[in-house]
Every structure is written in C-alpha cells, then in structure tokens.
C-alpha cells in the first residue's frame, strides 16, 4: 500500500504501534511525521520511496526498515526516505529503536540513506 496525505485538512502523521509488520509498497507522498513505537515498518518494493515524511522517530521495540532486503540490479534505490527528514532513535521514556537499511545480501548492491541529523537517545 501507500500513505497519501491528499485531502487531509491538517497535518497527517503516521504512528505505528502494533507488533505486526507494516509494508509500504508504493511511493508515499504524505508530508507528516513518522513514528514507529512497536513492530516493523518497512519501505518495501524495489522502487518504493517515502519521500515526503518530515521526520522519522523510532523507539521502544520499533524497527524502521528502508528497503526490503531483496533488491537487485544496477539501480538500487538510495534515499528511500526524505533526505531532509531528521532521524531520532530512542527516547527518554522508552529507549530502543532500530533503523535498518535492509541491504540485499549476496548481491553486491549498496544502498545509502542521507540524513540531515541523527539523534541517539538512551
């Protein structure tokens, strides 16, 4: 699926709290914040980008994975997440949080992600 902010009358923010895995397989355009508190949020698909989000926060047992780990070919998608969006891992109350580039194993493919800032909290 995709996350689309079209038609929203005010800022749309995404909060992932369930223990299950959520996979976005189409380029998403919403411009709000993305918070992953539990479970895994995956930007999947070989051409999928999450280019509009204004920030990414991951804490507790949450995992944010940029890439599905199975991309192949000479044109891997780099900067799957908006490169202007700051990334924060952990918070004072819940700690934790994982950011995973989902690198394809055994393919020799390199995926990169630009970040304006990275905040690591205990």
ZICOR-V365187 format. One record per pair of residues at least 6 apart in sequence whose C-alpha atoms are under 6 Angstrom apart, sorted by the first residue. I is the first residue (numbers start at 1). J is the second residue. D is the distance in whole Angstrom. If there is no record, write none. Layout:
# ZICOR-V365187
I;J;D  I;J;D
This chain:
# ZICOR-V365187
1;24;5  1;25;5  1;26;6  2;24;5  2;26;5  2;28;5  3;28;5  4;28;6  4;29;5  4;30;5  5;30;4  11;32;6  12;32;5  13;32;5  13;33;5  14;34;5  15;35;5  15;36;6  16;36;5  16;37;6  17;37;5  17;38;5  18;38;6  18;39;6  19;38;5  19;39;4  20;39;5  21;39;6  21;40;5  21;41;6  22;41;5  23;42;5  23;44;6  24;43;5  24;44;6  25;44;5  25;45;5  25;48;6  26;48;5  27;48;5  27;49;5  27;50;6  28;50;5  29;52;5  30;52;5  31;52;5  31;53;5  31;54;6  32;53;5  32;54;5  33;53;6  33;54;5  33;55;5  34;56;5  35;56;6  35;57;5  35;58;6  36;58;5  36;62;5  37;59;5  37;60;6  37;62;5  38;61;5  38;62;4  39;62;5  40;62;6  40;63;5  40;64;6  41;64;5  42;65;5  43;66;5  43;67;5  44;67;5  44;68;5  46;71;6  49;80;4  50;80;6  50;81;5  51;81;5  51;82;4  52;82;6  54;85;5  55;85;4  55;86;5  56;87;5  57;87;6  57;88;5  58;89;5  58;90;6  58;97;5  59;89;6  59;90;4  59;95;6  59;96;5  59;97;4  60;94;5  60;95;5  60;96;5  60;97;5  61;97;6  62;97;5  63;97;6  63;98;5  63;99;6  64;99;5  65;99;6  65;100;5  65;101;6  65;102;6  66;101;5  66;102;6  67;101;6  67;102;5  68;102;5  69;102;4  69;103;5  69;104;4  70;104;5  71;104;6  78;111;5  78;112;5  78;113;6  79;113;4  79;114;6  83;114;5  83;115;5  84;116;6  86;116;6  86;117;5  87;118;5  88;118;6  88;119;5  89;97;5  89;120;5  90;96;5  90;97;5  90;121;5  91;121;5  95;122;5
